[in-house]
Amino acid sequence: MDDEPLVLLNPGPACTSERVRRAAIRADLCHREPEFVQLMSAIRTGLARSLGVAASHEAVLVTGSGTAAMEMAVIGAVRDGRSLLVVRNGVYGDRLARIGRVHGIAVREIAEQWTRPIDPDRVRAALRRHPDIDAVACVHHETTTGLVNPIAAIGQVVAGTGACFLVDDISGTAIEDQDLATVHADLICGTANKGLHGLPGMSFVLLSQAGARRVREAPTRSLYLHAATYLEAQRAGDVPFTPAVQICFALDEAISEYEDEGGFSARTAEYRERAAIVRKGFDGLGLRILLVDEPDRANSVTTLALPDGMSYRELHDRLKARGFVIYAGQGQLRGRFFRVATMGHLPPRALERFLDALEDVLR
Ligand SMILES: *Cc1c(COP(=O)(O)O)cnc(C)c1O
């Protein structure tokens, strides 16, 4: 165990600070005791506050990876006899649609090329054509490619139509350039272990007032992932099922760390700077970035074409031997592209050292 820890450059779980990891190892605690009620309440208000939506949204915490929050939000967003519109341009958009279908929800889809942001006009047209649409679902930062969708513009289109707007912001909360208070989103999915730098195992849905109303009107499609049950319980200081107590300790600490370090503006600035460092390095090494248009690019993920004559496995293994974990291309990008996520609590000079290692491997 005295090896140098690996630097994770995959899009979650991201590297965490000593401070956050230590917080997880406290005395055992029963989730029905007042200490846990207090912890949960601190996390719920801390999430809404630190993500800038305290005036408009309320957090519901769920034990599980980000997909648990997605599933909770999707099945809570659509009333009986209505449909879900999914606008998708990557693997996670596909997942939103799959969740709907698994639960027997009628799903309409707008598919966009993976390298192009969603066009809000297409959403407007679909809402006009299909009055049965009860919710519009979209991914903010599509981690498949590192593309950022225009959620504020889409939210503007959905607002006032009677449909709810659901955003998978799991790889966007806390780190991408979007003030969530301006988005008009009713259900926002997030997780502890990407931009918030907590440990994996807890996720959450931020509900607007309309979102909170909607999850109570939607039918109960799952016992474990029924948002209305969690909302009611958590408002009363209770939890319906055993939560990952230790992961909650760490999440609470991660929120404090986020705020101590300057919160949203400071972290997005830091992530922008990281992106600039690695992308300059990639250019210098002659690596091709998938997304051409600068404004479409996320702060935290860069998708790159594999260098000629090198497989992903080879590149991955050689970098791992030097202490860095990169990530494969997904879906139609598999075998041709790889990803570098500059997410998490990174040690000093980690990115410079990574670029040196990459240069070494490419030689
Ligand atoms: C990571 C991620 C998820 C959740 O994936 P899990 O495997 O459940 O952690 C969902 N949506 C997006 C956009 C993500 O990046």
The ligand as an SDF file (V2000), in Angstrom:
LIG
                    3D

 15 15  0  0  0  0  0  0  0  0999 V2000
  -21.8830    9.2710  -14.4030 C   0  0  0  0  0  0  0  0  0  0  0  0
  -23.1380    9.6730  -15.0680 C   0  0  0  0  0  0  0  0  0  0  0  0
  -24.3550    9.0850  -14.7050 C   0  0  0  0  0  0  0  0  0  0  0  0
  -24.4910    8.0210  -13.6640 C   0  0  0  0  0  0  0  0  0  0  0  0
  -23.8120    6.8560  -13.9570 O   0  0  0  0  0  0  0  0  0  0  0  0
  -23.5910    5.7790  -12.8050 P   0  0  0  0  0  0  0  0  0  0  0  0
  -22.8740    4.7090  -13.5140 O   0  0  0  0  0  0  0  0  0  0  0  0
  -24.9050    5.3910  -12.2900 O   0  0  0  0  0  0  0  0  0  0  0  0
  -22.7530    6.4580  -11.7760 O   0  0  0  0  0  0  0  0  0  0  0  0
  -25.5030    9.5730  -15.3000 C   0  0  0  0  0  0  0  0  0  0  0  0
  -25.4660   10.5540  -16.2100 N   0  0  0  0  0  0  0  0  0  0  0  0
  -24.3170   11.1440  -16.5860 C   0  0  0  0  0  0  0  0  0  0  0  0
  -24.3570   12.2350  -17.6020 C   0  0  0  0  0  0  0  0  0  0  0  0
  -23.1150   10.7080  -16.0300 C   0  0  0  0  0  0  0  0  0  0  0  0
  -21.9630   11.2800  -16.4060 O   0  0  0  0  0  0  0  0  0  0  0  0
  1  2  1  0
  2  3  1  0
  2 14  2  0
  3  4  1  0
  3 10  2  0
  4  5  1  0
  5  6  1  0
  6  7  2  0
  6  8  1  0
  6  9  1  0
 10 11  1  0
 11 12  2  0
 12 13  1  0
 12 14  1  0
 14 15  1  0
M  END
$$$$
